[in-house]
């Protein structure tokens, strides 16, 4: 135990650790976002040059069946939809400001594509109808991105972003399927535009699977985290979010609770199902005023866990002549305000 003169030392160390973690996380977020956006811009430049080259080739022979035309369409499709993957993964899922910035950049790119496509409206009827279909799809995506920008939480923003991309991809698949089929009938062979379909289906699967995107984000995050100490600091800052370190410590002191081990029953340790009635058994306590912090896993054997706690409790009572107080997550975390309590934890 620390003496009364240095009782504030643990709190000061906690504030310093939180502040350091926030700085590490901020640097990591900027590094990840900047790198991914740079890759996205490089992809966009490559896409632009390939589209210009393809447009020049189409003016010569729209029905060309050379093998390199099929390769070019496949590569172009990979670059085109890969750009959306890169931009979508650029910010961390809880990074509201950078996510909004990235979406604004992507919106500008989509609007540029729409403006460039407007020239197709004055083409002959089949080509003008095709232009209308693709402009409508890109217009829907632009509207979805505008709606996403004004979301107030990062979670909602992610939901609208990938939801808009999902519907837009379905529209692209339908448009390509119709026009590529008509062009194939006109040319008498499989049109190279069909090479876009497998890539579109892959992107559709990616956009519809949040867990897959989470794994990709975790992989990118691990690549930018570096040393183990920096990884721990960033993880701590991720729980705290952007709340100032001093405010977090103040909240932790105000919300800290404990429970007497004697009031717990074996069934309380059986599973991690929310039990608000257990929170009522806990009571406010000062920091460093409880006897133990129970760290455990819900994958542990419940009976073995209960027996271990009771053995420790019996020894404590025999030594100190009173029931021990402990911090136990199921009792001391308010189920109605989990985010705040996890931040304080």
N, C-alpha and C positions, 0 to 999 in steps of 0.2 A: 504494500500500500504506500501511496505517496503521502508526504506530510501535507499539512494544511497550506503551507507556503507555496507548494507547487501543484495544488489541486487542479489548476487550470491547464496544466501541461498537456494532458491527454486530449483536451478539447482543441488546444492550439495545434497539436500534431494532426488531429483529424481535419481541421480546416486547411492546413498546409497540404495534406495528402489529397483532399478533394480539389483544391485549387490547381495543384500540379497535374492531377488527372484530367481536369478540364482543359488545360493548356495542351496536353498531349493529344487529347481527342480532337481539339480544334485544328491542330497541325495535321493530324491524320485525315480529317475530313477535307481540308483544303487540298492536300496532296492527292487524295483519291478523286475528288471532284475535278480538279484541274487536269489530271492525267486522262481521265475518261472522256472529258469534254474535248480535249486535244485530239484524242483518238477519233472521236466522233466527227470533228471537223476534217481530219485527214480522210476519213471514209467519204464524207460529203464531197470533197474535192475530186476524189477518184470516181465517185458516182457521176458527177457533173461531166467529167471528161469522157466517160464511157457512154453516157447518154448522147452527148454531142456526136461521138463517133458512130453510134448506132443510127442516129437520125440521118447522118450523111449516107450510110450504107442503105438505109430503107428507101431513100429517094432513088437509088439506082435499081434496086430489085427487092421489093417487099417479100417476095416468095422464095428468096434464096434459101437453100437447104444445106449449105456448107456446114461441116461439123463445127468449125470455129464459131459460127453464129450461135449454136446451141451452148457452147462453152461460155461465150460472152454473156448470154442471157442468165446462165446459172450463176456466174460470178457476180453479175450486176444485182441479181436478186439477193445473194448473200450479203453483199455490201449494203444494199438498201435497207433490208430488215435488220442487219447487224447494227446499223447506226441507231435504230430505235432501242435495241438491247443495251448498247453502250450508254446512250443518254438516260435510259430508264434506271440503270444501275449506278450512274455517276454519283448521286448523293446517297448518304445513308438513309435508311427508312424513317429515322426519327429526326432528320435534319430538314426542318421546314424551310428555312431561308434559302439554302442552296438548292433544295428541290424546286422551289419557286423560280429561282434563277435559271436552272437547267430547262424547265418547262417553257419559260419565256424564249430561250434560245431555240428550242425545238419548234415552238410556235412560229417564230420568224422564218425558220427554214421551210415549214409547211406552207406558209403564206407565199413564200418565194416560188415554190413549186406550183401553187395555184395560179399565180400571175403568169408564169411561163406557159401554163397549159391553156390560158385563155385564147391564145392564137389558134388553137385547134377548133374553136367554135365556128370559124369562117372557112373551114375545110369542106370538101364534098360531104354529102349526107352521112355515109357510114362512119367516116372519120370524126365528123362533128358529134354524132351521137355517142361515140366512144369517149370523146373528150368530155362531154356532159356527164357521163357516168363517173369518170375518174375525178372530175372536179367536184362532183357531189360528194364522193367518198372523202376526198381531202378536206372539203368544206365541213363535213361532219366532224372529222378529226380536229380541225382548227377550233370548232365550237366546243368540243370536248376539252381541249387544252385550255381554252379561255375559262371554262367552268372550273377546271382543276386548279388554276392559278389562284382563284378566290376562296379555295377551301381554307379553313382555319386551323386544321390539325394535319400533321404529316400522314397519319393513318388514313384519313378521308382522302387526302390528296393522292396517295398511292392507289386507293380503291378506284377513284375516278380516272386516273391516268391509265392504268392497265385495263380498266373496263372500256374506256374509249378506244384504246389500241385494239382490244379484242373485237369490238363491233366493226371497227374500220377494216381489220384484216378479213373478216367475213365478207364485207362489201367488196374488198379487192379480189378475193377468191371468186366470188360470183361474177364480177365484171370480167375478170381474165378468162374464166371458163366460157362465158358466152362469146366474147369477141375472138378468143383464140380458136374456138370451134368454128365460127363463121369464116375466119381467115384460113383455117386448115381446109375447109370445104372449097373455098375459092382457089387456093393454091394447089390442091390435090395431094398434099402431104401434111405430116404433123408439123404445125407451126412452132417455131422455136420459143414462142411465148409460153408454151406449156411448161418450160423449165422453171418458171416462177412458182408453179403450183406446189411442188414438194417443199420449197423453202417457206412459202406462206403457211403451209400446214405445220411445219416445225415451229415457226414463230407463234402460230395460234396455240400450239401446245405449251409453249413457254409462257405466253401471256396469261394462260388460264390456270397456271400452276403456281400459286404463291410460295409453296414450300420449295420448289425448284429455284425460284428467284431468291429465296432466303439463303439457300445453300450457296448460290453464286455470290451473293453479297458477303456471306461469311468467308468464302474463299478469298475474295478481294480484300476484305478487311484484314485477314490473317497475313496477306502478302504485304500490307502496309503497316502492320503493327510493330514488326521488328522484334526487339528484345522482350523477354518475358515480363520484366518489370514495367515496361511501357504498355504491354498488353493488359496487365492488371490495373494500371492507372486509367487506361482508356475504358475498361469495363466498369470501373467505379464511376467515372464521369458519365458514362452512358446511363447509369441508373439515376444519377443526380440530375441529369439534363443540364439546362442552362441556369438553374437556380444558383445564386451566389453561395459560396462555401459557408460564410458566416450565417446566412439564413437557413441553410440546411441543418447546421449544427443546432441552431436555435429551435428549429422545428423538431429535431430529434429529441432534444431535452424536454420539450413540451409534450410530445406524444409518447414518450417512453413509458412502457407498462410492464408489469410482471404478474405472475400468478403463483399461488402457493401450490407446491407439488402435491399436497395432500388432497386437493379438490379434484384432481384428475382421476379418470377411470380408465380401465384398459380399453374400452371401446373408443375413447377419445384419440387413441393412437393407432386405431385400426386402418384409417385411410385419411386422405387429404381433402375429403369433401367439405365444403364450407359449412361451418357450424356457428352462426352468429351468437347463439346462446353461450358459447364458451368465452366469447369476448366479454360478456357481462361478468364472468368470474374473475377477470383480471382487474387490476387497479393501477392507478398512476404511481410511478416511482421515480426517484432521482437517478440520474446517470451514475453508474458505478455503485448503486445501492442494492443490487440484487446479488444473490449468492452464486448463480450460475447462468450461463447462456447455453441453452440446449441446441447443439448443432447435430442434425440428423438427416437421414434420407427416408422418404416415404417408401422406398424400395426395401428398407430394412424389415426384418421379421418383427411384426408388432408385439408378439409375446416376449421375444428376447429383449426387445427395447424396453418394454414395461418392467421386466424383471431387473434389468440393469439399473433403471432409474430408481426402483424401490430399494435395491441394495445400497445405492449411493445415498438415498434419502435416509435410510436406517442409520447409516454411519454418521451422517450429518447431525441427526437428532441426538444420537448418543454423545456426540462431541460438544454440540452447542446448546442442547437442551431446548430447541425450538424447531418448528417446521421451516424448511428452506423455501426461499422464493426464487423463481427462475423466469427467464424469458423463453417462452415457447411459442413458435410462430402461429400455430392454430388458435391460440388464445389471445395473443398480444397484437395481432395484425387486424385492423378494422376492415372487415370485408366490404364495407360501404365506401372505403377510401384507401384501396390497396396501393394505388400509385404513390400517395404521400408516405405511407408507412414503409414501402419498399425503399423509397428514397432515403428515409431516415435510417433504415436498417444498414 
